[in-house]
Amino acid sequence: MSYYLNKIGYIDENVDDNYDDEEEYYNSEEEDEEYYNQEQDQQEEEELNNNHEEEQEEEEVTSGIDLLQLAITSKKKKEEEEKKKKEFKLITNKSKEEPLILIDNETDLPLTNQENEEENDNLNEKYILEHVDFKLNVLQCSKMFFEKMKSTHIYQYNYNQKYESEMQYLLKHKNEVRKQTGLQYRDDQELIDKNISAQRYTRTETKVKSTNNVNDILRHCFNRSDFCSTLNGNHLFIYGGRSGKQLQDDLVYFNLNNNQINIFKNLHYVSHNGQNAGNSVIIPPIVNSAMVLVGDSLFLFGGDCRLPIATIDNLTRPVLPNFYSYYSRPAEAYTGSEMVIFAITNVFNPDKMSYGIDCGIQGNIYGENYRRYSHPVRAVGSAIVPARSHFSIVDDSFNRSNASTDLNVYLFGGKANSTLDDFYRYTFTKNGRTFNVTKFEKPTKKEIANDDTLTWPTPRYDHSTCLVSNLLFIFGGYNNTTALNDLYMFDINTTRWTEIITESIPPPPLFKHQSFACNTQNFFVYGGRMNVKDQLVATNGLYRFDIVDKKWHIIEVISDEMNTASITTTVNTNNNASNSSPNIAEKDYSIYNPPLCGHTCYVYQNKMIRIGGVEVNDLSVDPFVQLWNLSEPGKAIPLCSYLKQKKEEGFLCDVVFRLKDKHNDFSYITAHKAIIKVRCPTLHEKILASTDTMEKHLLSIVDDNSDCNTVTLVDITECDATIFDIYLNFLYIAEINVNEKENVKSFLELVKLWSLEKHFPLIKKICLTNEQMDLSVTREILKQLHRDLCSLINDNTYSDLILVLDPPQANNNTEESVQEQELLLEGDEEFIPPMVDDENLLIEEEEKQIENGIAVHKLIMARSPFFSRMFVTSGMSESIEKVVHLTDYSKEVMLEVLTFLYTDTLRLTARNCIGILIYCLMFDLTEISNCCRRMICSLLDETNVWSIIDIALLYNDKILESECESYILKRYDQLHTCFGFSNLPDTLRIKIKQQYEKRNKHRKH
């Protein structure tokens, strides 16, 4: 790579051969940290220098005055100190390594770290809000799920250096070639085609189903960050970027219509040449930039690549060097500070693809039309965009009715020598040969003062831009000192900016994130970097902004982790569905929703396609995935509304708190010990310390027919009933609603007393105006709630139900077992199992099973209609005996289902989707059953469809059965001869055959 950079003037010829070309390019993370640290060092040095100069001046003055003057000065200083008594001031030590300390003028003793922390935790009334109404702005989307992007074929094109050398030679000696051959050629391309011997490229085809290294190829293609990309119609292109510290310069083309991938390597061997042999400029590895597709050409914005003047001069003169000088070059020629636009032309035809810089000149000289092979040409009078990187662009290809209209590209901000806030519009003609640049002028301070509606986004880089109809939104970014989370909207029709101020809580300050929209009602913000405790960390947060309501929401995808393994099943040769045991082939396991930054997101057919942005060393993360069903509106967290309802009903409450209200009357508030235990240990200690009880019939408690008629009574003296109920509401559903400032203060003091480390730091951000409040606080509160409730699974402390997973009974197709089943079905006589000599052995076995069971809580299990009927309406023996026996499919799968019941989150993978479906059908969990079906259907193939349809028949799942039938029907010609098809039940096999014949008959007519 250094050779080619040296060839075009990017690297000085005198530089050592060991020069690392990666250092030429901007590394955002290192530069940002360096800039921040450098700024702090400069401030500290200035303070130290100022202190040092003041000390020197004082020494000189002191040495030149008499004792009387010194006494007068000392007296004045003492008077000033008395006026400032009991005030604090910052004293900077002379040594740079010594930290800043707080000095009390009265005691002259530094505060200890503990006292300093206590001072920070003190609640200043002037910052306390008058009213707090905090809710979890979280929408759960059960229909959204991540899935691996699949490819049918992968083609790798490696362009040949020998072809480039022969072509260069032919172009330099084309007159000699014409004389030697004695032929007349229409143009140079025909001369090259008829006289070149080397192949242009070598092509390697990889079939996805026939190789084991497909995942390695895909990871190499998409496991990168800060790259250029564009999506236009079905065509997705990716260029450059970085994989770890390695810079990339390959081109990847993914056809979303047929899932075919073309990988082009060594493109510098097909750089633009034509009539300008030897003067072309190849494209260097580009990061933190962008590109667009116009017609069959890709135009790459060169970022902060600055070309030397000599190179620019050669690029603007090679066609007609005798007709103009450097000082009279055309107006469309590039300038030294302009952002270069590179081009890759004929991108859909590997045989004609060319590659290089586009700084075209064109004209008519002596009646002959001269035009460079590269284009487009910047129109005369267009604005000149200075070179930059880390900017954002968005094009209106999504809004264009067809490809016959011009393409508008909007560019804002970025980073050069400083952070920028300029705004441009590129207009590319439909053939991609010319473009015009319009600069939107920023209003002056005087204009803004005269018109309050005028505004302009502040300078920023690494922000995101999203186009929704005629509205352009800019969110977040970095301004050299801090990350941003403000939102601006630009109306393309009126050409005016508006800052969007929302009443809802915004996302955290982010940069290196992505924005995208799938409709005209909202848009999403995904991933990026954020500051957490003075450290920059990546995030996988997904946020949605509703344009009409002007509200932000956290979008929680229930199944955020999947597996690239395919479903395989063990099929019983006797076609006995009850013996079908689905298994999963041990293959690559991938996480589909990791923390990421420097990625790219696009919307295609109501799904989000995410490329790159993950750590290169983390092989468990898939860099190329899609998120389905973006248009799902989502709903509030079902778990929170359920717990709130059950708490108000007093369902299975086992503790009551007695408090005094504002009128000094006693109030009684019921709750659940298990919830209190995991949410507030301090309050749980009060429960353990109490020996008082209260009769259940005196309270509004929904009982479960248990023998215990009393509940634990706990007296609370730290607050009144109103404040306690507010905190208890937060423990259950993570919501806060306080109406008066005094109540807000009392609530904060209670939280500080009972949960200083866990809840107080987060609640303080909600209730104080001097704290930064964003949706990252909401996410952390929700995570705490999930972690706490999940810890209840298999916790025996307050468990009132044991799930025992019994091994499935073996079904040996013997005459005895068949007869026993027939007797039971006919109801003639009750089947009596064989007697066991030692009854104690059975008791011990049962006790052992209970010990190995899973401890759960009826409060949570009642979310399932199956268990709700068992506990409340049916009066089944299990509700009294506190033991439920279930058929054991997999304890691991059962724990996943329990995690969903306790937290509303689920790890749905190809490894567990069938087992989760079986348990969900048993527990009547409809939404999760639909999620499982969607995944199973996406993984159907000709080897596993037979066992899956057996499972659908066994558990009477008509929806899954119908999906399997449709799969077989579409591939009837290939599958009707399979052994699995012949083993289907007769009625089902005849039904599919009749549908196939009917469809063919309809097609013929």
N, C-alpha and C positions, 0 to 999 in steps of 0.2 A: 504494500500500500504506500510506503514512503516514496517508492520510485515514481508512482503516478502523481502523488502530491507535489513532489519535487519538479516533475515535468511541467505542471501548470503554474508553478510559482508560489505554492502554498508553503513550501519549505525552502529555506536558503540552501544553496548548493554547498556552502562551507560548513554546514552543520554536520556533526558527527553521524556516522551511519547507525550508531546505536540509539539515535534520537527516537523517543517514543511519540508517535504521531497522536496518540490519544490525548496527550497533554495540550494539544492545540484547541481542544474543544471544551466547552464550558461544562463543568460539573456543578450542577445547581446546589446539591446538598453541601459539598465542601465549601463552595464560594459563599453561600448564605451564612454558614457558621463562621467562616473566616471573617466575613464582613461584620457580623454581629460582634464577635470577639474583638476585632480591630477597633470598632467604634468604642467599645467599653474601655479598651486599653488607652485610646486617645484621650477620653474624658478623664481617666485616672491620672494620666501623665500631665494633663493640663492643670488639674487640681494640685498635684504634687509640685509642679513648677511654680504655680502661684504662691503656694505656701512657702516654698523655699525662698522666693524673691522677697516675700513679706518679712521672713525671718532675717534675711540679710539687711533689709532696710532698717528694721528695728535695731539690729546690732550697731549699725553705723550711727543712727540717731542717738542711741544710748551712750555710745562712747564720746559723743560730742556735746553733751549737756551736763550741767552741774547737778548736784544732789537735790537742790531745791526744786528744780524743774521736774526731776524724777518723782519727787514726793507728790507734787501736784497731779502729775499724770496717774500715779497709783491711786490717789484719792478719787479721781474721776472714774477710774475703772471699777473701784469698789462700789460706788454709787450706781453704776450701770448694772453691776451684778445683783445688787439688792432689788432693783426693779424687775429683773428677769428671774427672780427667785422662784423655785419649784417648776421652772420650765425646762424642757428637754431640748437639747441641740445635738446635731451630728458633729462629731469630731473625727477628722481624718488623720490617721497616723502618718508619720513621715515615711515609714517604710511601706512600699507598695504591697508587700506580702501580708501586712497586718490588716485584718478586716475592720469594717466600721463598727463602732460600739456606741451604745447609748450611755450618756453621762447625766447623772442627776446633780444639778448645781448645788443642791442643799447638802448632799452627802458626799459628792465627788467620788461615788463608787459605781462601777459599771454594773448594769443589770445582768443577772444570770440568764442563761438560755431558758430555764424554766419560767422565770419571771417574764421574760420577753414573750414567750408563747402565751402565757396567761394574759398579758397585755393585749396581744392580737386577738385572743378569744373573747375579750370583753365586748359586750354588745353596746354599740353606740346608738343611742335612740334616734339620732338624726338620720341614720341610714335605714331604719326599720320601716317597712312598707305599711301603709294604712290598711291595705286589703291584700290578701293572698288567695288566689284561686288557681291552684296547680293541679293539672291532670296529665296523665300519661298520653301525650299526643302520638299514640302508636296505633297503627292500623295493621292487623294481621291479615295476610293474603294466603289462604290455603290453596288457591289455584296456581299461585306462582311457584315455580320450582326451577332449579338449575339443571342443565343437561349438557353433556359433553357435545361439542361440535364434531360431526362425523364427516369423513371424506371417503369417497368411493375410489378415486385414483389420485396418485401423486406423481407428477412429472417434474423431473429436475433437468434444467437446461444449463449446461456448462459451456460458455462461449470460448472459442479457441483463439489462443494468442497467435498461432501461425496464420490463421485467416486474417487477422488484423494486420500482421506484417506484410503479407502478400498484397492486401488491398492498398496499403500505404505505398508500396513499391509501384503498383500499377498506376495509381493516381499521379505519382511523381513523374512517371515515364510513359504517360498515356500517348504522347505523340510518337514515341519510338515504337510502342506496341501497335499503333495504327499502321505505321510503315511496314513493320515486320509481317503483320497478318494481312495487310492489304485490304482490310475490311472497313466499312463505314458503320459506325455505331450511332444509335439514336441519342444516347446520352452516356454518361460515365457509368451508370449502374449496369447497362447492358455490356459495356466493356469489361466490368468486373465479373459479371455472371458468366461470361463466355471464356474468360482466361484464368480465373482463379482455380486452384486445385485443392486447397484445403477446405475442410468442412467448416461451416459457420459455427456449429455447436454440436455437442453430443447430448442425446436425450436418454434419460433413465426413467423407466416406468416402474412404479411400485404399486401393487394391488394390495389394498388394505387387508383383505381376508387371507392373504397368502404369505404374509411376512410378520416377523416378530419385532422388527425395528421401526414400525410405523410411529409408535409413541415417541421414540427418540427423534424422528424426523419432524414431527409436529412440534415438539418442544423446541427444537432448534429454530423452527420458523417463527413461533409465536411467543417464546419465552424471552421477551425483551421489554424495554421501557423507553420512554422519551423518543419514540419513533414517529415517522410521518405515515399517515394513512388517510384513506378516503373511501367512501361508499357511495356509489352512484348506480341506482337500479339494482341489478343482481351482482355487480362487480365490486369486490372488495380488494383494495391494494394496500400493501404495507412496504415501506422502504426504510432502511437505516435503523437508527436507534442504538441502544447499548444492551448487551447481555453481561451483567456484572461490570467489569472494567473494559470488556472488549467491545469495540465499535463495529457495527454491521454496515455493509454496503450492498446487500442483496435485495432483490425485489421479489415479493410474494404476491401472487394473484389467486384469490379464492372465488370461484364461481358458485354463488349461492343457489343457482338454479339446478346445477347437476352435482354440486359438492365435489368439484374437481379442483385440485391445487396445482398451480404451476410455480415452480421456484426457479428464478433466473439468477445465475451466479456469473461472476467475472464479466459484468456488463461493460467494464471499461474497454473490453476488446471490441465493442461495437459502438464506440463513441461517434458523435457526429463528425463526418468527414466531408464527403461529397467533393465539391470543387476546392474545398479549403483544407486539403490534406496537410496534416502536421500542425494545424493551428487550433484544433478543437480542444475544448476543456472538459475533462471528465468530472463527474459528480463525486465529491468527497463524501465520506460517511457524515450524515447530517443527523443531529439530535436537537430536540426541543424546537422543532419547526413543524411545517405542515405541507400538504399537497392537495391538489384537486384534479379531477378527471374531466377533460373537455374533449368530446368526440372520442378519438382513439389515442389521445395524448395525455400524459401525466405531466403536470407542472408542479415542480417542487420549489417552495420558497426557501431560498438559500440560507435563511437564518442569519447568523452573524458572520458568515463566510465573506470576507472582504478580498476582492481580487486586486492584485498589483496593477498599477497604471499601465505598465508595459503590456500586461496580458489583456487589459481592457482595450488598449490601442490596437493590438493585433486582432482582437475579436471584432472590432468595428471597421477594419480596413482590408481584410484579406481578399474580398471579392473584387473590389475596384481600387487597388492601391494607387493607381496613377491618376485618379480623378479628384481626390481630395486629400488634404493633409490632416494631421492630428487636430489642428486648430479649427478646421472646418468640417469636422465629422457631423453626421446627421444628429438631429435633436433627439431621435429615439435611441441613440447610443447610451450605454450604461456609464454611470459616473462612479468614481472611486468609493463613495460612501453609500451607494444605493444597495438595497437588498436584491440580490441576483435571483432570477428565476431560471432554474434548470428544467430540462425537458427530457422525457422518455417518450418517443413517438412510436406509433404502430404497435401499441402494447398488446393487441390481440393477435398479432402475427409475428411469431418468433423469427421467421425468416427475414423480416424487414424491420425489425425493431432497431432503433437507433437511440443514442444516449449522449447527453452532454449539456452544454449551456445554451440558453436561448437569449440572444441579444441581437436579434435579426436586424438587417438593414435591407431595404428594397428600393428599387428605382428603375427608371427606363433610360438607358444610355445608348445613343446612336440607334434607337429603334429596337434595341434588344432588352428584354426584361431580365434584370439581374435580381436574384433573391437567394438569400442564404437557405441552406437546407433546414436550418433550425428556426423556430418561431415559437411564441408569438412576437409581434413587434409592438412595443409600447407606442400608443398614439401620441402625436405631437401635441404638446400642451398639457399632458397628463401630469398629475402630481408625482413627485419622486419620493418613494418610501425609503427612509434610512434603514440600513442593515440593523438587525436585531434578532433576538431569540426569545424563547419562553412567551411568545405572544399567543393569542387565540384567534382562530378564524372559523367562520361558519359560512356555508354556501346555501343557496336557495334551490338546490337540485330537488329537494323534497317537495318544494312548492311548485316547481315547473310542471306545466301540463304535458310537455313533450321536450325532446332533446333538440328541437329545431329553434328554440329561443336562446337568447344569451344567458350566460351564467354569471350571477352576481356573487361575489365573495367579500365578506366583511371582516376586517382585521382591526383588532384593538390592542393597544398597550404592548407590553413586552419589556425586554431589558437590553440595553446597550451599555454605554458608559454610565447611564442613569436609568431609573425606572421611568417608563413612558406612559402617557395617557392620550396619545394621538389616535385618530380613528379614520380608517380609509375604506373605500369600496372599490374593489377590482371588478371590472365588467369584461368578461371574456366573450368574444364573438363565438357563435355556434361552431364555426370551423376551427376555432382555437388559434387563428393566425394573428390576431391583433387583440390588444386589450387596452382599456382606458382605466386610469386611476383617478378617483375623486377623493379629495380630503374634506372631511367634515370639520369646519372651523369651530374651535372651542369658544364659547361666549366669554367676553371680557368681564372683569370684575364690575365695571360700570353697568354693563348690560344685565348682569345678575342682580345688581342692587336695584335696578329699575323694574325688574320682572322677577317676582318671587318664584315663579314656576320654572325658571331656567335653572338647570343643574348640569353637572358633568361628572362622570366617574373619576375617582382619584387615581393617580398613577399606580400601576400594579403589573405583576407578571405571574405566570403559572396559574392564571384564573381560568374559568370555564365560560363558554359562550353557547347559547342555545337559541335556535330560531323556532318560534311558534307562530305560524301564519305570518303576519306582518309585524310581529313583536320580537325584538331581540333582547335576550336577558343575559346579563353578566353577573356572575356570583363569585365572591371570594377572591383568592389570590394572595400575593405577598407583596409588600411595599418596602422591602429592604430592612425593615425593623420588626414587623409583626405580620402574622397572618390575618386575613380579613374574612368577614362573613356578611358583608353588606350586599344588597341586591339592587341592580339598576335595570331599567327597561328602556329600550330605544324603539320608538315608533317609526317604522320605515316610511310611512306615508307623510307624517308631519315632521320627520327628522328632528325630533326632540327627545331628550333624555328625561327620565323620571326616576327618582330614588323611591323604591318600594319600602314603605314602613308598615310592618305588620304588627298586630296585637299578639299573635302567637309567638312562641319561642322559636328563634331561628336555629339552624344547624350551627355546629361549632365553626370557628375560623378554620378554613381549609385552603390548601393549595395543592397543585398537581392532582386535582380531582377531575371528574367528567360530568357534563350535563347533557341530557338528551330528553326528547319528547316523543310520545307516541300518538298524541291527539292534540286538540286545541284547548283542552281544559286544564292541563297541568304539565309539569315537566319534573324530571328527577335529577338528583345530585348523588353521585356514587363515588365512594372511595376517597383517596387523597391522603395528604399528610396533615397532622394537627399537632398542637403543642400540648403535651401532658406532663405536668410537673417539670417544666423547663427542658423537656426532651421532645424531639420531633419523632413521632411515631406514625406508622401507616394505619389506616382504618378501613373497615368494610361497611361502614354505615351507608344505608340507602334511605334517602330523604325525598319527599315529594312536596312540591309547591302547587297548591290549587290556585289558579290564576283568578278565578271569579271571587272566591272567598278570601283570598290573600292569606292563606294559612299554610304553615309547614306541618308535615307529619313524618314520623319515623315509619318506614315500611319494614315490617318483620316478615321475612319469608320463613314459613314453618319448616320446610325441609331445605336447609341450606348446605347440606353435605351429602354428596352422592359418591357412587363407586363406578369406575369404568369397567368393572367386570361384567360379563354377560351371564344371564340366567341359564343354568343347566339343570335338568331334573333327572332323577332316577326313575325310569319308567318300568312298571311291573309288566313282565311279558304276558301275564294273564289279564292285562287291562283292568286290574282291580284298582279303582280310584283311591280307595282307602289306604292302599299301600304305596301310593305315589309320594315320594319324598323329595321336594324340591331342594336342590343344592346350588351353590354358586361356585363356578370355577375360580380357582385362586389366580387372580390376575392383578394388574396394577390398581392400587387404591389411590384415589385422588380426592382432594378437597376442592370444592368448586367455588367457595365464597370466602377466600382468605383476605386479610388486610392487604391492601395494594395501593400503589400510586404510580404515576407515569404511564397509566394504561389508556385505552381508548374504548369508547362505547358507541354503538350504533343501534338504531331501531330498524328492524326488518320484519314485516308481517306480524306485528304485535308482539315481538319478542326482542329483548335486548341482547346484542352480541358484544361480548367483552373480550378484548385482546390484550395480552401481556400485563405488565405492571406488577409482577410477583418477583420474589427473590429467586435468583438463578440457581442457587444451591438447594432450594427446597423442591425436591423431585416429587413430593407428595401433592403438590399444588398443580392443578391443570390450568395452563395459560390461555386456553381458547374454549370458552363456554358460552351458553346462551341461557337467558332467563325468560321463561315462557309467561304468557298471559299478563302483560304489563297493564292492560286496561282494567283489570279487576279492581273495583273500588276499595275493597278491604273493609274490615269492621273492627270496632273496639275490642280489646282483649277479652275474650269470653271468660277466662279464669277470674279476672277481677270482678266482673259483674256477677259471676256466680258466687264468689266468696262474700261479696257485699250483701247479696240476697239471703244467703244462708245465715250470715251473722245477724241480720235484722230479724229473720224468722226464729232465731235461737236454735237452729237445727244442730242437735248433738252437742250443744255447749256444755262444758264441764267445769267452768270456773265463772264466778261472778265477782265483780269489783264494786265495792261500796265507797261512794264519795259524796261530799257535800256540794250542792250547787250554790249559785249566787244568793239564793234566798235562805241558805243555811239548812235546807232540807236534804235528806238522804236520797241519792239516786243509785240505781243498781244497773250495771252494764255487764252483759254476759259476753263470754268469749270462749276460745278454744285453747287449751293448754299447749297443744302441739304447735299451733301458730305462734304463740307467745314465746315458746322455747327457742325457736330458730330465728325469730325476728328481733327479740329484745331480751338478752340474757339477764339484764338487771331486773326487769319486771318479772321474769321467770323465777328469780331467787326469792322474790316476795311471795310468789305462789308456794314455793317449797317451804318457806318459813311459816306459812299460815296453817293453823290447826282448826280453824273455824269452818263450819259447813252450813249449808242452807238447803231447805227442802225444794225439790224441783217444782212441785205443784204451785209454789208461790211465785214462780217465774214463768215467763213465756218461752218454754223450752220444748222443742219437738223431740220426743224420746224415741228410742229404738227398741223398746220393750226389754231393756236391760234390768238387772236386779237392783242396781244402785239407784236409790231415790234421792240422793243428795249431791250437791256440787260444792266445790271448795269456795269459801268466802274470803276475799282479800280486801283489807281496808287500805285506801290510798289517801295519803295526807299531803303529798307534795303539790297537788294542784286541785282545781275544782273539776266538776264533772264535764263541763264544756271543753276545757283544754285536754283532758284525758281522752275524751271521745274523739277529738281531732287527731291525736297521736295514734289512737287505736285504729282509726280509719286509715291512717298512713301505713300502719303495719300490715293491714289486710290488703288494701288495694292501691297503695302508694299514691294517694291523693291528699291534697291539703286545701282546706277551705276555711279561712279565718277572716272575720269581718272588721274587727277593730284593732287599732295599733297596739293597745294595751294587751289584747289577747295574743297578738302576734309575738310580742315580747315575752309573755308568759309561756307561750308554746315553745319558743326558742330556748328559754331557760330550762324547761322540762326536758327537751331533747338533749341539751348539753349535759344535764345531770344524769340521764339514763343511758345515753348512747353517744358519748363524746367522740369516739373514734370512727364509729360506723356510720351513723345517720347525720350527726351534726354538721360535718363538713359539707355535705350535699344540701341539706335543708337550709343552711346558712346562705348558700348561693341563691336559693329561691326567695328568701325572705328579706334580704338586705340589698339595697340599691348600689352599694359599692363593690358588690361581687359580680363576677362575670357569669351570666346565666345563658345557657344555650342547650340545644338538644343532646349534647354529650352528657349533661347532668341527668337528663331523662333516661338515656340509655344505661347509665351506670346504676340508677335507681331500679330500673327494670331488671338489670343483671343481678343485683342484690336480691330482689324478690325471687327470681328464678333459682339462684343458688340456694337460698334459704329453704324454699319449698322442696327443691330436689333432694336436700339433705334429709328430709323426712322419710324418704323411701328406705325401707328395711331398718328403720329406727324403732326399736321396741319400747321406747320410753312411754309413749302414749298411744301406741298402736292398739286398735280395737278389732283388727281383722288380719288373718293369716291366709295368704294364698298358697296352696299346696299344689304343685305341678306334678300330677301323676303321669308316669310313663304310659304311652299309648299301648293298648292291649294288642298283642300279636294276633293277626288274623290269618291263621293257617286254614286254607280251603279244604278242611277235612269234613267228612260226613257228620262227625259229632258236633262240630261248631255250627254247621249249617242247621242241623236239627235243633240245637239249643236256640238259635236265633228264630227259627220258625215257631217253636213252642212259645217263646216270649211274644212274638208278633200275634199269634193266634189267641193267646190268653187262656189256653186250656188249663195249664198248671204252672205254678210258679217254679222257676228253675232254682234248684238248691245246689249251691256250690259244694265242692268236696269239703268234708270236715277236716279241721286241722287239729292234730293231737294236742298241741300246746297253745291254749288261748292267750297266754302271756306273750307268746311270740308275736301274735298279731298286734297286741297292744303296744309292745315295744317298737314294732315296725311303724305303727301309726304315729307314735310319739317322735320317732326319728324323722319321719316325713315332715311333721309340723316344725321340728327344729330347723330343718333345711328349707322351710317355706319362706315366703317374702312377707315381711311385716308392712302393712299398709294402714290407711285410715279411712273409715267409712265416709267421713266428711268429703274427702276428695274422690273416692271411688264412686260415690253417688252421682258424679257428673256423667257417668255412663248410664244410659237408660236400663241396661241389663242389671247393674247393681242397684240402681234406684228402685226398680221393681222388687228386687230381692229384699231390700232393707225396709221399704216404706209400705208397699202395697200388698205384697204377696204373703208376708208372714212366713217365709221359708225358714227351715231349721237353721240354715247357715247364719242368719242374722242373730240368732241366739247363741249358737255354739261358737261363733267368731272364727270359723274355719270354712274356707271355700276350696273345693277340689276342682281343678281344671286339668284338661288334657295337656300334657307337656309337649309343646312343639320345640321351644327353645327358651331357656331362662334369659338369655341375652336379649332376645326379641321381646319377651314379656317386660323386661326392664325398660326397653325403649318405649313401649306403649304406656307404661306407668309414668315415665318421664313426661310424656305428652299430657297425661291427665293431671299431673302436678304442676306443670309449667307452661303448657301450650306450645312447647317446642318439640321438634322431632328430628332425629337423624335418619333420614330415609335414604337407603342405599339399595343397590341391586342385590346386595348380599342378604338384606333383611326384608325387602318389600313384600314378598309372598307371605312370610310369617306374620308380619304386621297386619297384612290384609286379613289373614285368618282370624287373628285375635280381634281386629276391629269389627269384623262381621259378627263375631261372638258377642262383643260388647255393645253393638249397635252404634259405633262411632262412624257416622256417615261421611263426614268431610274427609277424615283421614283415609277412609276406604277409597274415596275418589282419587286422592293423591296417589295411593298405592297402585290403583288400576292404571292411572296415566303412565306411571313409570314402567309397570309390567308390560303395557302395550307398546311402549317405546323400545322395549328390549326383546320383543317377540322375534323368534327366528324359526326356521324349519325344523330345528332339533328340539326346541322346548315347548312349542305350541301344543303338542299332544298332551303332555303332562299338565300344563296349565289349564287346558280345557277340562281335564279330569278333575282338577281341584275346584274349578268353577261349578262343575256338576255335583261334586261331593258336598259343597257348602251352599249349593243352590244360589250361586251368584249369577243372576241372569245378565247383568251388565258385562261382566268379564266373559261370560260364555258367548255373548253376542259379538264382542270384539274379536275373540278367537275365531268365530265363524266367519267374520268379515275377512280376517287375515287369510284363512284357508281358501275362501271363495276367490279372492283376488289372485291367488297363486294355484288355482285348482289344477291347471295343466301339469304343474311340476309336483304337486303334493298328493294328488289322488291315487298315485301308485305307491305311496309310502306305506310302510307297515303300520305306522300310527293311525293313518286314515282308516285302514281296514279294521282296526281295533276300536274305533268309535262305536258308541251305541247305534243300533240299527236305525232308529228314528232320526237321530241327528245326522248320520251319514246320508240317509235318503233325502233329508231336508236340504243339505248343502248341495247335493247333486241336482235336485230339482231347481234350486235357485240358479245354479250355473247354466243349466239347459234353458231356463227361461230368459236369462240375460243374453245368451248367445242368439236365441231366437229373436229377441227384440232388436239386437244389433243388425241382424241380417235384413230385417224389414226397414 
